[in-house]
Structures are given as structure tokens and as C-alpha cells.
Amino acid sequence: MQLIYSGGSETVTFNIDRKTKDLDITSSLTNYKPTSKEWFFLFDKGKEKEQEEATDKLSDKLFIAAINMNMKKNGYTLLKVKC
């Protein structure tokens, strides 16, 4: 799945494969080039294991809602979802 967010003048794209737990991010920090990140990058520091276990049980819709909630805390708005 692909999640595209906007925050200020930045666009962030997450390419997520939940089955293989692959994560690629495109943002200003990666010079807008897809860059592989550790799966735990999606979760809060110190809570990675617990959050991973909780989100593993969620449907795609609820998983997206959980990621979206965290991104909103950081000032990002969900622009587009591709599943």
C-alpha cells in the first residue's frame, strides 16, 4: 500500500508491504528518492514491539487509521491511499 501525506511544504510517501514488513519512504530527508527504512520506523520509539504486535492484528483500514493518527500528531494530512 502507498500512503501520501502533506505537511507544510513537504510531501511524504510511505510504500508499505505489511506481509514482508518492507517500508520505503520518500521525503525531503531522502531527497525525494525512495529509501528503505526499518519496519520499526513506523512506530514510537520505545513502544515499537507493542505497537507492532497491536497493528499486526488490524485490517488494512484500521492500520492506515493508526498510522494516520500518528502522522496527524506531527502535522501531516493524508492526501492519498493506494492499496
JOHUSUL-V964855 format. One record per helix or strand. SS is the DSSP state (hx for helix, st for strand). FROM is the first residue (numbers start at 1). TO is the last residue. If there is no record, write none. Layout:
BEGIN
SS&FROM&TO, SS&FROM&TO
END
This chain:
BEGIN
st&2&7, st&10&17, st&22&26, hx&28&30, st&35&37, hx&39&42, hx&48&56, hx&60&73, st&77&82
END
